[in-house]
Amino acid sequence: MTISKISTLVSVAWLRQQILPAAQKLSSNLRVLDTAWSPAPDVDGYQIYKEGHIPTALHFDLKEISPAVGGTFHKYSLPEPKFFKQYVEDLGISNNTHVVVYDRMLHRPSFRTWFLFRLFGHDKISVLNGGLLHWQQHGLPLTTKEPEVEYGNFEPDFRRHLLRDFDAMTENVKSNAEQVADSRGAPSFYGLEDPSGGHIPGSVNIPSNILVNEDGSFKSADDLKTVFDNAKIDLSKPLVATCQTATTACQLAAAAFMLGKEDVPVYNGSFTEWSVRAAPENIVRLKNEE
């Protein structure tokens, strides 16, 4: 495998060249991860993976690496560096491994995985554009076989600057030092249908679905630039991404990354935390703006 620069997105055609026809011979420099996942607590992504996946792919379990945690304000926790290290080493991943991730949900778990790898210092991470849907649309095979891999050697380098917490977001309401983009749908962002909805003062709405084309592929750089321009986001200035559970916010961070803004932090508590901790005047709903 040769790749001069790690791209945020890789195509089905590119991945096919890397893994077929010698699909059972894994390169130590490439690891394909199936991020099959569902927000429903009783749905096991591993079982979805076992039903059929891209050849050579292993399952990356977001519910294990970043589980839902009771008794906290966060929907999904972040793993400790030691746990992340052990988990990815068990998948045969080292610091020099190019990791390619894909999913079945318009890139939601893929970009959460992309963000986690970058958070722990790994930049050799790409998302398969169009995911499993595009792989199948190209008539390419699936398998139920799980490949065996050798243990990796991964040393994490935790990038704290890629995270924001509640205190930082509260201070930002006062300072407006960072722009805030929220990737939830408009009904949740404005509190139109859900009385528990609303948004952080000063934030702008960029629903994650407008980052994706009708065929399930991610939008081009030119189209993404138009999305940010329409939302009046200045990518030359600081930007924070948020959503409901810090999942689709990772798509926003990746979209900015593709446009050259490489260090957009994510508010991991997102509106799940903000809705229960913020002062009432710091939860904006449409009726408050009329």
Salt bridges, closest charged atoms under 4 A:
ASP34 OD1 - ARG104 NH1 2.76
GLU89 OE2 - LYS85 NZ 2.82
ASP123 OD1 - ARG118 NE 3.42
ASP123 OD2 - ARG159 NH2 2.83
GLU155 OE2 - LYS85 NZ 2.83
GLU178 OE2 - ARG164 NH2 2.71
ASP182 OD2 - ARG184 NH2 2.77
ASP215 OD2 - HIS134 NE2 3.95
ASP229 OD1 - LYS225 NZ 2.85
ASP234 OD2 - LYS237 NZ 3.99
ASP263 OD1 - ARG118 NH2 3.46
ASP263 OD2 - HIS161 NE2 3.75
GLU273 OE1 - HIS74 NE2 3.65
GLU273 OE2 - ARG277 NH1 2.99
GLU289 OE2 - HIS199 NE2 3.29
